[in-house]
Amino acid sequence: MRISSHPPASESWHLGIDIGTTGISAVLFHRETRQLYPIYWQSNRSQGDDRQKFRLPAIVTLAATADTPEFVLQHFKPYLKLGIPHYSPTLLRWEPALQSADHLQLPLSWVHQSLQSLLVTLNPNVPNTAALPLSGAMGLGEKAFQHAMRQVVTVGLGYPAGWSDTYSFNLREAVLGARLVAEPEQIFLVEEAIATLLSAIRPADQTEIQLPPHPGQDVHLHHADWQGETLVFHAGATVTEMAMVNLPGRLPLHHQDFQFRTLPYAGSSLDQDIICQLILNRERRGGGEVDLDMKIALEEVYFDDLIFPAPGEPDLAQRYRLHQRLTDSAAGQALLEAAQYLKIKLQQQSSFTLKLGEAYQTILRQDLASQVILPYVQRLNRELNALLTQTGTPVLAVQQVICSGGTASLGAIARWLRQKLPNATIIQDTYDLPPSPQETCIPSCSRVAYGLAVLPLHLSVIDRCRHQYSDYYLLQELLRVFPNHPVTIAEIMILLEHQGIDTQICQASILALLEGHLPAGLVLTQPDALWLTSESRANPDYQSVQLAPLFAKQPDQTYRPNRHQWNHLRSYLDTLLTTTHQKLAEPLALSVWEEA
């Protein structure tokens, strides 16, 4: 195992960054004093708005080019799992490219650069410009904050359970590109549901975590001495994630203690269902006061050729196409904006009136509840039943539930959980509501960021295989050491062990690669491929690496290499890594975490 060339400084500062769909939150943690410092952003003072915001909206304006008009890019988190941005010497262009709207194509590299530009706002070594918001931390002065950021030893990031190493790779690239740390092994990713739990429980050594007042959020942090069956429910804009764990009292948790269920349906899907079920599938009716000062000309958006997704169901292919259609016009974007605001306002009032063209439409809270929220809760109930069965947990045995994320804060979620799990104590975050449709991003610091900041106190929850040996790294090692003749699994393991790989912790990943399961994003998978342009889907690199299996399993249980196919893949991997900070030449060390 390689020892990091960047040992921890005498002051151990750790940074947790929650990269959400609608915004980014970050928290600094000083290990010696056990003090947490939530980070805020504020506009450059010359712009006349010095409000401190503890969540940076994930919105970037892309400048116009000869081929593309000026474009506002937002909600781009899901794009980061589609592939690794790279320049294709064969096609002489950046690949892959997104069909983000019906009439708009943009390289995935622009999405990566957009995330990097948001993370750069945390780097004190980058000269500030009027275009960049200023960052600081509650409880630290300006110079102390800048000093702390220069001393950051590790960065913790979150990911939805089940998302591939392609997403992890792209997040690491953005952090390295923003120069928040110098080495890939200083960055670790953990499931967002695990980070949610870490924000609530005490560390294994029972030391107290010091917290400043937490702005804008009724949140319980690092105080719980929970034991027994615990459900984590994390739902933001893109995915709903559940995790079940039996808390072992004072003993440390391990990654294998958690069982997950992930549903690719959350706040953005609710917004789509509000549009499809409550706005477009109803007759317009007049009268009433317009609560939302927005005129939506529906004739500007063409829906006749679309199949609407079923409410409460992922239906990803239909949702991808609907998203592209809605983002393709000002009217479609106004519909999305109206749905987001309506979802919030109907938590406070019984009806809501908006203007569609020249007519008025009143939406009732009970319609939202029965036609949109109820199908979601019914699907959640099925997912929870499956998780309880998967873990062998009786309903009455669940002792506590912790809910995090904007979608998880809905009142209907708490009501369902209280009915479903009558013996459980339910912790549900509440948030200050945005003041206008234009500020739909939750303004307070996220619970996930707090959990990621203290990750160094909970090292045993780290998926050590995923950190040290990504699928991309293992694939490269297989290509490097596999002989020209058929070999058994035992012989393959010996060859990899000679390279210093701990095959005991990554055996399942190795077997999956041998059986032909290449990382999603390295190869095209459905329905994610629908996000890409037709030209990118026809990319010859994608075509060649999927033309035939890398390994052929023989009747005697040996594996024979397909050398012709290997040459395609090796060339493709070289192309992917030409311009990246990560070269995957060695496994990522864990020593920087253990020493910090």
N, C-alpha and C positions, 0 to 999 in steps of 0.2 A: 504494500500500500504506500502510495506517495505521501510524504509529509509536506504540508503546505509551506510554500516559500514566504508566506506572510503570516508569521505567528501573531497571536493576539497582543494588542497593546496593553500597557499597564492598566488602562481604563477600558473595561469591557462594555462597550455600547453595542446594543443590538437593535435592529430595525425591523418591525413588522409592517408589511404593506399588503393591504387588502385591495386587490385589483378587481373591482366589481364591474358590472355591465354599465351602470349609470354613473359611477364615480369611483374615486380612489381615496382610501383612508390610510393613515400611517401613524404608528406609535413608536416612540423611542423608549428603550429600556436600559437602565444602568444597573448592571448585575451586582456590583458591590453594595450599592445602597438599596437595591430592590425597588427603585423608583421608576414609575411609568410617566411618560410625557406625551400626551396626544399632540399631533402636529396639526397646524392650521395653515390655511392659505388666505391671502388677502391681495386685492388688486393693488397695482402700483399706485402710490399716493397721488401721483399726477392725474390719475383717472377719477379722483374724487370719491372713491368707494373703498373705505378701509375696514369694512366688516370682516371679522375673522370667521372663516368657514372651515369646518373640520372634515369636509368631504369635497375633494376637487372634482367637478363634473368631468366625465370622460367625453369631452366634446373638443374636437380640433377642426379648425377651418383650413382646408387644403387650398393652396393658391391655384389659380387658373394656369393651365398650360396650353400649348398649341392644340392639343387633342381633347382636353378635359376642362370644363368650366369650373369656377370656384365651387367648392363643395364642402358642406359641413358634415364631418364624419362623427358619428356617435353610436353608442351601443355596439361597439366593435369587438367585445370580448370573445364571442363565439367564433369570429373569423380566425383567431389565433390558433385554433386547433386544426385548421384546414390544410396546412402544409408549411414547409420552411421556405421563406422567401429566398430566391437565388436568381442569379443572372444566367440565362441559358446561352452558351456560346453557339449552340446549333440554331436557335430561333432568333438570336440577337435581341432579346428582350427579357425583362424581369418576369419571372413566373413564380407561382401561379397568379392569375388575375381574377378579380371578383366581378361578378355581375351584380353589383350592389343595388341597382335599380334597373328597370327595363331598358333605359337609354343611357346608363352610366356604367363604365367599366373602369376599375382601378387596380393597380398591382397590389398584391398582399404586402409588399415591402412598404407601401405607404401607411398601411395599418400599423406595421411594426414601428415605423418612424414616429407615428402619432403617439403610440404608447411611450416610446422613449422620450419624446418631447415633454410629456406630462411628468415622467419620473425625473427629468433633468431639473425640474423646479425644486427638488430636494438637495441638489448638489451645490454646496456653498462655493465651489471653485469655478462655477460658471457665472460669468458676468451677467448681472441682471439687466434686462431691457424692459421697456414699457409694455411689451407684448406678453411678458411672463409674469405670473402672479408671484408674490413674495411668500416664502414659507417661514414658519417659526414654530415653537413648541410651547404649550402652556406650562408655566413653571420655570422656563429657561429664558434668560435674556438673549438678545440677538447674537452677541459674541459667544456666549456659552453654547447656544444652539449650533452655531457654525463649527465650533470646536468639537462638539459631540458628533456631528455628522462626519467630520473628517476622521473620527476615531471608530467608526462603525466596523465591527469585526464580522458580523454575520447579518444576513437578510433572510427573513422568513416570508414565504409567499404561500398562498392557498390555491387549491384547484378543486373542481368538482370531482367526486369519486367516479372513477371509470373513464375520465378523460385521458387521452394517450400522452406518451412522452413527447409528441410533437408540440403540444401546448406548453409543457414544462420547458422544453428547449427554447421556445420563442420568448417565454417570460424571462428566462435567464439571460438571453441575448439582450433584451431591452434593459435589464438592470446593469449588465456589463457595459452596454453602449452608453448608458447615462453616467457611468463611472462612479456608481455608489459603492462598489467594492471592486477588487481587482481580479479575483479568481472565481471560476465557476463553483468550486467546492465551498465557497463562503455563502452560497445561496442554497436554501433548501425549501422544498415544497411539501406541504402536508394537506390532507383533505380539509376543506373549509368547515366541515362538520366537526372534525377533531379540534380545529382552532377555536370554534365556538365553545366547545366544552372547556378548553384550557383557559378561556377567559373567565370562567366561573369558579373553578376549583382551586384549592390551595396546592402549591407544589408539594412534591413528595417529602421534602424536608420540613414542611409545615411552617416555613418562614413567612412573615407577613409581606405582602406586596403593597407598596406605598402608592396611593393614588391622589392626584389632584381632583378638585371638583370637576365633574364630567358635564360638559355643556350640552343642553338640548336633548337629553335622552335619560329616561328613567331606566337605569341599567344596573344590574347587580354584578360586581366584578370581584373575582379572586377572594371570595369569602366562604364558599360553601364547603362543608365537611360532609358531603354526600356519600352514601353507601347504597349498594343495591342496584337494581335494574334502572337504567337511565336512558331516556330517549332524547336525542338531539334532532331538532327540526330547523333546518336552515333553508330559507327560500328568498331569493332576491328577484332579479328580472329574468334570468335565463333558465335556471334549473331549481328544482326542489330536491333537497337532499335530506335523507333520514339516516341516522346512525344509532345503533343500540350497543350499549356497553354495560357490563356489570361492574360497577365501581368497587375496587378491592380495598376500600378504607385507606390506610396509610401506605399501602404498597404502591409502587409505581405502575402506571399503565403501560401496556405494550401495544404496538400497532395491530397485532393479531387479535387483540381483545375486542376490536370493533367490527361490526357487521353493517353493511351499507345497502341502501336502496336509493337510486337516483332517477328522478323523473324529469325529462327534458320539457318541462312545462312550469311556468312561474308567472311573474308579473307582466312580462311582455305578451305572453300568450293570453292572459286575462284581458289585456288591452285590446287584442285582436278580437276576442270573443265579445267584448262590449260593442265593438264596431259592427261585427257580423250579426249578433243576436239582438242588440238593443237599438241600433241606429239604422242599419241598412235593411233589416228584415221587418221593418215596421212602417206603417203609413204615417205620413206627417200629419200633425194636428196643430191647429193654430191656438193662439191665446197665450197668456202668461208673460212673465218678465224674463228677459234674457239674462241669465246669471253669468254666462260666459260671453264676453265681448269678442265674438269670433264668427265670421261669416264663411260658411263652408259651401262651396259650389260643387255639388256631387257630380255634376256632369263632366267635370274635369278628370274624374277618376273612372276608369273603365273596369268593371267587375264581372261583366257577363260571361267571360270565358273561364272564370275561376270556380273551383269547387271549394266552398267554405269548409274550414276544419270543424270537426265536431267539438262542441264546447266541453272543456275539461280534459280533452285528449291531446296528446302530443301532435299527431298527424303532421309530421315534420315537413313532408314534401309540400303539402298544401300551405303550411305556414310560411315556408321559405318564399313561395311564389307570391303569397299575399303581402309579405313584408316588402318584396321588391316592387310590387305595384303601388303600395302605399307611400313608399319613399321616393317614387318617381315624379311626384308633382307636389306643388304647394298645398293643394286641397287634400291630398292623401296624408301629408305630414300634419295638416291641421286636424284631420280626423284622429290621428294618433295622439296628438296633444290634447284634444278634447276628451278622449277615452281615459288618458292618464289622470286628468284633472277630475273627471266625473267619478272615477274609482275612489279618489280621495274624498271628494266633497260629500258623496252619499254615505260616508261613514259618519257624517255630522248632521245631515239634514235628510228629510224624507223624500224630496224630489229635486229635480235639477232640469232647467230648461236651456236649450241651446238653439241656435238658428242654423238651419240648413237651407242654403239658397235664400228664398224669400219666405220660407215657412218656419214655424217654430215646432220644436219637439220636446216634450216633457218626459224625462226618464224618472221612474219611481225607484226608490230604494228596494222595494219588494221585488221589482222586476230584475234588478241587478242580483239580488240574493237568489232568486229561483232559477234564473236562466243562465247565469254565469258562475256565481260563487258556488252554488249547490253542486253542479257537475264536477267542479274542481275538488270539493270536499269529498264527494263520493269516490273519486279516483284516488285521493289521498287515503281514504279509509281502506281501499283494496291494497294499496301499497303497504300501509302499516300492518294489515293482516298478514301479508306475505313476509314482512320483516319479523313479526312476532313468531310466525311458523318457522322461519329460517333459523331463528335463535332459540326456539323452544321456550319462549317466554310467555307465561300466562298474562292476560290483560290485567288482572288484579295485582300482579307482581311489580308492575312499573311504579317506581317510587317518586321519580321526578322527571320533568320535561323542561328543556330549555329551548326557547324559540328565538331565532335571530334572522334579521333581514327584513326588508320593507314589506314583502308579501306575507311573511310570517307574522307581521304585526296586525294583520286584519283581525277584527273582532270575531269573525266567523271561525277562524282557526282555533282561537282559545275556547270558544263554546263547544266546538266539536271535540277537542281534546279533553275538556272537563267531562263530557258525556262518555267518551270512549274509555278514558283511563281514570275512573273515579277515585282511586287511591293515590294518585300522583299529585305532587306539588308542581304547579306550572309557572315557570318564569317566562314572561313575554316582554320583550323590549317595546317601548313606546317612543314615538318620535315627535318632535315639533314638525308640524305640517308646513310644506312650502307655501309661501304667500301668494303665488300666482301660477298659472299654467306653464309659464316659461321656466319655473324653477321646480320641476318635478323630482329632482334628485334629493334624496334624504340628506338634510344638511348636517347631521351629527356624525361623529366618528363611529366607525363600525365596531361591533363586538369582535368580529373576526380579526381585525387588526390588533386588538389587545391580546388575543390569544396567540397570534403569530409572534408578537414581540417577546413573549416569555417562553417561546419554544425551547431555548437553551436549558430551561429548568425541567424540561420534560423530554429528554433525549430518547427515552425508550419508546415514544410513540412514533418516532421516525421510521418510515419504511426504508430500511437500510439498503435493501436490494435496489429499489427504485433510485435512491440517491447515488449509490456507488456505481451501479451497473444498469444504465438505461438500455432500453431495447436497441437503440441506435448503436451504442457501444458494443453490446454483445453481438450484434449482427456483424459489425466490422471485425471483431475478434474471430468469429466463426469463419468469415471469408479469409482471414489471415492464416489460420492454423489448420484448416480442414485439408486432409491429404487428398490425393487424386484417386484413391481407391475407397470402396465402401468400408465403413467402420461402425461399430456398435455405439450405443449411447454411453456405455461405461468408458470406451476408448475416447470418445469426444470429451467427456468430463475430465479425463486425465490430461488431455492436450490443453484444455482451458486452465486447469489447475497449474500446469507448468508456466502459464502466463501470469500467475499470481491471482487468479480469479477464485473467489470463494463460491464454488459451485453449489454448496449446500443451501445458501440463502437465495440463489437465483436459478435453481434447477427448473422451476416451473416456467420461467421466462425462456430459458434455453430450449426446453421441449416444445414450447409454442412456436418458436422460430423454426425449429426443425420440421414441424408439421405444416409450415407455410403461412403462419399468422404474422405477417409483417405489420409494423406500426401503422395505425390509421394516420393519414397525413403524408406518410412516405408513399403510400399507394392510395388511390381513390376509393372511397367508401360511400355507399348510399345511406341516407339521402344527402350527406354533406357535399357531395360533388355538385349538387344543384346550385350551390352558391357560386360556382366557378363559371367563367365564360365557356362557350362551346369550344373556343380555340384552346383554352387551357385543358379542358377535358380530353382533347385530342392530342395533347402534348406527347411526342414520341417517347419521351423518357417514361411517362406513366404507362404507356402502352407496352414498352419493352420489358419493364420490370414485372409486369403482370402476365407476360406471355406464357410462362411456364413456371413450375415450381423450382425453387433453388435446390431442393433435395428430393430424391426419389427413395421412398421406403421400400426395401426389398423383402421378399417372403421370409428371409432368415433374420428379420428385425434389424438389419443394418441400414445405413443411410448412404446413398450414393450421390455425390455432388454433380450438379448440372453446370459444367464449367462455362458453357456458352452463356447461360443465364447469369452466372456469377459476374462475368465481365461487364454485362450491362449494368448490374447493380453497383459494382465497385466504381464504375465511371460516374454513375449518377450520384453516389454518395460523395465522391470527390468534388463534383460540381456543387452540391449543397453546401459543403464546408469551405469552399474557396474564400468566401468573404465573411465568415462567422468568427466570433471570438472563441467559441468552443470548437475544439478540434477532435475531441473524443479519442485522443491518443492513449489515455490512461484512465483508470477508474477515478471517480471523485473521492478525495480523502474525507474522512470524518473527523480527523484529528483537530481541525480548527474548531469544531463544535465542542469536542470533549475538553479541550484546553481552555476554551473561552469562559 
